[in-house]
Every structure is written in structure tokens, then in C-alpha cells.
Amino acid sequence: MQLSKLLQDIRVLECTADMNTEITGVNYDSRRVKPGHVFVAIVGYAADGHRFIPSAAAAGAVCVVCEKKPEGDIPYILVPNSRVALAAMGANWYGHPAEKMSILGVTGTNGKTTVTYLLKSVLEQTLGAKVGLIGTIQNMIGDTVLPTERTTPESFELQGLFAEMATAGCTHVVMEVSSHALYLHRVDCIPFAVGAFTNLTEDHLDFHKTMEAYRQSKAMLFRRCSFSVFNLDDAEVAKTVEDAACWTLSSSAAGRPADLTASELELGSDCVSFTVHYQDVTCPVRLGIPGSFTVYNALTVLGMAIGLGIPVEQAAAALGNARGVKGRMEVVPTPGKDYTVLIDYAHTPDALENVLRSVKGFCRGRVIAVFGCGGDRDASKRPIMGRIGVRLADLSIITSDNPRTEDPGKIIADIVKEITKPCNPYLVVENRREAIARAMQEARKDDIVVLCGKGHESYQILGTEKTHLDEREEVAKNL
């Protein structure tokens, strides 16, 4: 591809490169640059890509896209923002594949993964569509599973994934859209057909610093979609979508006057059921995922289906056939035992509270919660989660999550430092394997043990290394 075509629709401040140069590839990692590549220098949080321009030039880069004039004689294209340029270059390089499919984006602190999986199932059943999925657990092209490293890939890889999906015959793509991805321009140049906002609670403040900055990052999605669905019961979500530049559909499960509502909620140990109301249509919904928040996730899915023109009764029927998501209120087999073990990804204060409240709603015995907090992440949520755990669980076992480079003991100290009596009993068991074993030892008839924080993950990050830890295996060992 000629450099001129690669840079189409990109604002260029200054250029010393020959626009007729043939480009063989694009890279923002100097270690992967090959002869004929364009190197994009990104100002990151760990390192400034401009430092690696000499390495890229030595590897054969024909020019560099940058925000600062480089030293030496390598041809350069000076742009206001390298990340914005990288997203546009990705779309140009791959031929704008997102425009060939309907892209459906879900943002919010909690619920994104479940909503995307349920929506994928609904689209496959109602439209017979081949659907791509991009998210936290894995990426998928139809039934083919692809590994993933982050919730939303970097913009250039994302466009490559879209191209692969379009070539494979996908007509729709459902994707989780993180606040990081929006703020860092990873999802620029993507025409979202439908966007959805599940909820907004404290998380990622190590990155965004304030809740308002976090909210504003989420709001960016609703300036680039044609139709949006939002949870009216969440005040922050409703506030954010006020400025949406698209058609909006509101949902409520709390009796508010919304476009799409749920009534007659029934919560079971293995399912939820309710009646959905949209315009003059009323129909039953039953979904095999326990928890009151499942109702909100279901309403989001139904709203997004409506945005695509799918009749609500068809979408509701399809939801009844949808399966649960690994690590989201997942029931772990415990043959021969008279208690239940659930695994959930709850790793934020709001998610922990939602899970524990939901489980208390159908638990006939005690709720035993095992939880911790990740290291090298927002520390302000640690004492909040500690207070929530000892307030809502009958017994809390506070342990290690992914400590990363932090001292696990220091993280646990942060969690328990604001716990005051009177409170429900809690134990500190730093080793997560031992914490799971202790929870199962403590469990009695009709109790529910909730393993919070790891969800789908089959590893624990200790230092900078991933160590194998699958909680399903740990439960089986302790039976």
C-alpha cells in the first residue's frame, strides 16, 4: 500500500516522507518492525515510543508517524495524536472492515461479558447470523475461539480482527468496549450500530483518577453509535446518556417509566424469570443464570436486539435457550456435598455487593464469600470491598487475588483496615488455594460458597508471572 493511501483522512502537521513510498506493514512496537514498515511512536504510560525511533530505523522502518520531531534523518509524519493516527491507519490498511458488518458495543463497569455472550446467542438464533465476539474471556469468530490479552485490543489489531471476521462471513460483531479503549482511541473509526451502557461504579481510578473522568470516557461511545440502550436505574448511566448523539432506549427493572421494563421478578438458585414490557408487547423471560443483576443484563440484550429491529418476543424466546458464561455466577459441581459453590468475576465494590445480595436472596443457609483485591490497581476500592464483604456475607475469607508486584499482605491489610465491629465474622487466609479449602471446610448444609474475583481466569499473577490456578480444579481437589 502506498503511504498516501495509508494516511488517508489523517491530519498531518508536517511531513518529510515520500507519499509514493510502498509500505509493507505498520507497527508501534519497535521490536517487531521489519524492512518497509511504518513505525508509529506512541506516548505510553510505561514508556514513550519516541525513544525507540532509532531502533525502528535500524530495523528497516521507512518512516515514522510521531507527535515529536525525531532526531536523525529518518523521514517522518508529524501528527497531533499518534493513537488517533494509528486507529485510522488500521482502518485504511485493512479496507475499513467494520463498515461491512453491524458492530454492537457494550460498555459499563460490570456485566459487559455476560451481555455480549447472551447477545451473540440471540443474534444467532433469531437472525441465523454468523457473529464475531470480542471481549475479556476470548475472541470468537462464530464458534471458533481465539485467545485474547485485553478486553479491547489495540486499534490496529482490532481492525485486523474485524477483517478476519468479515472474511469469515460474520455479519455482526458484539464487543466489550472498555473505558481504556475509548480514552486511548482504540475504537476510533468504528461505526457502532448499537451501543449499550450497563452501569457505572468505582473501578479503574488508578487510570482515570476521578469518577467523572471515568464517566466521560464511557460517554465517548454514545457519540459514535446510531442507537443506544441504557440502564435508567443507574443515575450515572442516565446522566451520561443525556448527551448521546443517537436514538436512545431506556430500561428499568425498578418500576421507573422506561421504554423497556421488567416486572414480576422471580429469583431462583439456578435461574431468573420476569415479564418484559415494550410498547404494546408483554412476554415472559426465563434465563438460566441466577442473580438479580441477570435481569438488568437481559434487559440490555433485549434493548440491543430491538435496536437491530428484532421483535422483543423473538429475542426473549432466544434468551431462554442461552447458556451461562464461564466465571459469571457459574455453579461448580460438588457431587456428594449438600452445599453449593459459585464462581464469579466480581472484583469491584459494586459487583461484589450485587453478587452477595443476589446470593442471599436465594440461599437457604449461610453465604460464605472468598475475595481479595488485585495489586498494582486502584487501591481505594480495597477497604470498600472489605466493608461490603463482612456486611453481606455470613462469613468472609479475605485472601489474595492477583497481587502482581505488590505484597499480598499489604493488599489484605488495606482491605481490612476499615472493618469495624460489630460485623459478621471474617478470616484472613493469604494463600488463595488454602482460602478455598478453608471455605469448603466451613461450609454446611444449604450454605453457598462464593469465590469472587477470578471468574474465568485460570491463573494467578504473582509478581510479573502467571501461575496456574483454576478454582474449579481447587474445588474438585477439596471434595
N, C-alpha and C positions, 0 to 999 in steps of 0.2 A: 504493500500500500504506500502511495506517495504521502510525504509528510503533510502536504497541503490538505489532503482528504482526512488524515488523522486528526488534524487541528480544526476541522470544520466546526463553526459555531462556538469556538473558544476565543475568549477575549485575550488578545496578545498585546502586551505593553511595549515590547521591544524584541527584535528577532535578528540574529546573525546567521541563522541556519538557512540552507538552500531548500526551498519548499518543494523542489522536484526530487529530493532525496528519497530513495526507496527504503522503506522501513521493514525490518524482518521481525520485529517484536517490540513489546513495551514492558518495562519493568520498573518497579520502585524499590527493589532490593538489589543493591549493587553486587551482591554475591551471585545473583542469577543472571546478570547481564551477559549477553553474547554479542558477537560482532553484528552490527547492523541494527541494534536495539536503540530505542529512545529510553533514556533514564529519567524518571520523574522524581525529583528531590522533594520529599515531604517533610515538613516540620512535625516530628512526632513528640510523644510525651517522654519517651526514654532516650531518644536520640534525634538529632537533626540530620535529615538526609542530605543536606547540602555538604556535610562533612565528607560524604562518600563519593562526591563527584569525581575526584581523581581516580578512585578505584574503578568506577564505572567507565571512565575514559580508557583506562588501561585494559579493561576487559573488552573493549571494542565498541562502546556506545558511540553513535554517530552524532548525537546531540543530546542536550539535557533540557528538560522543562523545569523551571525553577522560579522561586519568589525572590531570590537574591542573585545578583550577577556573579557568575563563577569566576574564580581566578584561572589563569591559563588561557589557552586558545581554543578550547572545545566550543563548538557552535552551541548557542543557547536560545531558548524561547522564554522570555520573561513573562510571567502571568501573575495576576493578583492573588490567586489561591491555587496551589498545586493540587489539592484534593478535588476541588471543583473541576479542574482541568482533567485529572485522571478519570473521573467518572464519565466525562464527555468523550474522552479518548477511548474508553472501554466500549461505549455505545457505538462510536464510529467504527472501531476496529471489528466488532462483531456484527455490524449491519443492523443495529437497533432491534435486537430480537424481542425485547419486551413489548414492542408495538405490535407484534404478531400474535400476542396472547392476551388474555384478561388477567391482570395482576391484582391480587387481593392481599392487602396488608393489614396485619393486626399488631397494634401497639398497646402498651399498658404495663403496669408493674407485675401483675400476676394474671395467669390464665391464657397467655398467648399460645403456648404449645398445645394445650387441650383444644382451644378453638380451631387452630389450623388443622389438626388431625380430624376433628369432627367435621369441619367444613369440607375437607378433601373427600371424606366418605360420602357426604351429602351430594356433592357435585358428581361423583362417580355414579351414584345410584340414580339421581334424578335426570342428569343430562347424558349419562353414558360417556362422560368426558375422560380423557387421559389427563391427569392432574400432577403437576410438579409441586413439591413441598420443600421449603427452605426454613430451617429452624434449629433450635437448641440441641435436640437429640440427634437428628440426622437430616440429610437432604434425601429427597426421593424423586425419581422420575417414574411415574406410575407406581409399579410395585418394586422397582429396582432401588436398592438402598445405596446411598453414597455417604462417606464419612464427612463430618463437619468439625471445625475447630472453634468457631464462634457463632453466636446467634445469627448475625447478618454478616456475610463475607465482605471483604474489601471490594470496592466498586468494580475494579477491573475483573476480578474473579467472578463477581456476581453476574456481570454481563456475559462472561463465558459460560456460566451455568445456565443462564437464560437461553443462550444459543444452543446448548446441548439439549435442553428441554424442548425447544421449538423444533429442532431437527428430529427428535424422537417422536414428534406428533402431539405434544402437550398443547391443549387449547387454553388451559387455566393454570395459574401458579398461585398457591397460597403460601404466604411467608410471614414469619415473625419479623417485626421491624423494631429494633431496639432504639433506645434514646441515643446511644452512642452512634449508631449507624446514621441517624438523622442529623445529629450535630456534626459528624465528621464527613458528611456528604457522600456516604457510601450508597445511598439510594437516590441520588440525583439522576436525572434523565430517565426516570421510570414513570410512565403514566399509569397511576393506580386507578383501576376501575372502581374498586370499593376499598375504603379504609375503615377500621374499627378501633375503638378505644375502650378497653375493658375496665380499667380502674387506675388510680394513681395514689400510691402510698410511698412511704420513705424507703429509698434504695438508691444506690449509686451516687450518694452525696460525696464520696471520695473523688468522683469525677466532676459532677455538676456543681458541687459546693452548696447550692441552695435548692429548696423545693421549687421555687419559682423558675430557676434556670432549667431544672429537670422538666417542669411542666411545659415551658416554652419549647424545649427540644421535641417533646411529644407532639406539640401543636403543629410542627412543621409538616407532619403527614397530611393534615387536613387542609393544607394549601396546595396540595398536588394530587388530589383524588377527585373523582367525579361524583361519588356518593359516599356518605359516611354513616356509620352506626355507632351510637354512643350510649353508655350506661347513665341514665338520668339520675339514678340513686347515688352516684358518686359526685359530690359537689365539685370537686376539682376537674373531673372529666367534663361535666356540664359547662363549667366556666371556660374550659379550653376550647370547646367546640363552638362557642358563641361566635368566634371569628372564622369559622370554617368557610372556605370559598367553594362550597359544593352543596348539593342536596343532602339533608340530614334526616336520619330516622332515630328517634329516641326509644329506649326500652326501660322497663321498670318491673321489678318483682316486689315492690314495696307499696303498691297501691297508688303511685303517682300517676297523673294524667299523661301518659306517654303514648307514642304511636303503636308500640308493641308491648303487651303486658302479659304477666303470668299471675294466675290465681289458683286457689285450691292446691297449694303445695303439700306434697307428702314426701317425707324423707325416710328412706329405709336404710338398712345396713349394707345393701348392695345396689341401690338404685334411687332415683328420684322420679317423681311424676308430678305433673301440673297441667293446668289448662292454659293454652296460649290464646290471646285475643289480638287480632289485627283487622282493622276496618270492620267489615261485617262477617268476618270468619272467626269461628271458635273451634278449636280442636284439641284433643288430648296429646300429651307428650310424655313418653317414658324413656328414660336414659339410664343405662346400667353403670353409672358412676355415682357413688354416694357423695353426699356433701351439699349443703345449701348453695355454695358458690357454683355448683354444677348448673343450677337454674340460670344464673347470670351468663355462664359460658354458652348455654344452649340458646338463650335469647340473642346473644351476639351472633351465633351461627345462623339462626333463623333470619335475623335482620340482614345479614350479608347475602343470604340466599334471595331474599326479597329484592335486594339491590340489583341482583342479576336477572330479575324477572321470574324467579321460580315461585310458584304458588306456595303459600305458607303451609298448607295441609300436606303437600308433597314433601316439603323439607322436613316437616315434623315426623312424618312416617319414616323417612330415611334415617332420622336421628335415632329412632327406636332400634335400628339394626346396627348402629355404630358401636364399635368396641372401645373400651377404655384405653388410656395412654400409659405406657410404661412409666412408673415413678410418679404418677399422679393419682393419689388415693388408690394405689394398687394393693389388692389383697394378696398376701403371701401365703402359700399353702402351709398349714400347720397340722398335718394329719395326726390324729390321736390326741390332740390338745383341745381343751374346752375354752380357750381364749383366742383372740384374733390378732394378727399382726398386719398393719398397713404401712406402706412406704409412700412418702410424699416429698416433693421437692421444696416444700415450704422453707425458705431461707431468708424471708423478710418478716418484719413485725406483723404486717397485715396478713400475710399468707399463713403465718403460724397461728394467729388468732382465728382466722377463718377455718383452718383445718381443725383446731381443737374445739371450737364452738360446734362445728358440724358433727364431729365425732361424739361429743357429749349429747347431741340431740338424739342419737340412736343407740348409744352404748347402755347396756343394762347393768354393767359392772363399773369398774374404775377405768379412767383414761390414764395411761402411763406414757409420757412423752419423752423421747430421746432427741435432744437437739444441741446444737452448738452454733458457732458463727465462723465465717471464713476469715482467714488472715489476709493482710495487705488489701483490705477492702474497708468500706465505711464502718468506722468503729463506733459511731454514735448510736447505731441501732442495737448494739450488744446489750446494754442494760435494759432497753425497752423489751427485747425478746426475753430476757431473764424474768422481768416482772410479769409478762404475759404468760409464760410457761407455768410459773408457780401459782398464778391466779386461776388458770383454767384447767390445768392437768391435776389429777388427784395425786400423782407422783411424777416429778420431773427428774430425769437423769441428764445432767448437763455434761457435755463431752466435747470432743474435738470434731471439727468439720473438715475443711481444707485449710490447715494453718498456714500453708505456704511458708514464707520465710520468717513468720512471727513465732514467738514462743507460745505453744498451746496453753500453757499455764497462765500466761498473761491475758490471753483472749478470754479464758474462762473467768479469770478474776474480774475482767470488765463486765462479763455477763451477770455475775452475782453481786456486784458491788452495791447495787441499789435495791436489792431484795430486802425487805423489812418484814418483821413479824407483826401480826400473825399472818402466816401464809401456809399454803399446802406444803407437805414435805418435799425435799429435793435432795439428791445425791450428786456428788461430783465424781465422775469416773472418766479420767482424761483419755484413756485408750478407747477408741470407738468400738473395737471388737468386744472389749470387755464390757462396755456400756450396754451393748445389745444383749450380751449374755446375761448381764445383771437384770435388765428389764424383763427378760423371759423367765428368769428365776423368780422374780417378784410377781409375775402375772398369775392371777387366779381365775376361777370360772367366770365367764362373761366379761372379763376385762378386755380392753383393746389397747395394744401397744402400738404407738405411732412413731415410726422412725422418720424424723424430719430433717430435711436439708440436702440429702444426697440424691433422692429421686432416681432418675435414670442412670446416674453416674455409677460406673463400676470401678472406681479408683478413688484414692485419697491423695491430695497433693501435699507432700511433706518436703519442705524446702523448695527446690525447683523441680523435683522429680515426682512422677505419678506412680504410686504404689497400688497394686491391685487390691481392691476392696469392694466386693459385691455383697450388699446387705442381704440379698436373697440366699446367697451361699452361707452367710453367717447365721441366718435364721435356721437353715437346714442343719448346720453343724450342731446347733444348740438344742435340737429337738430331742 
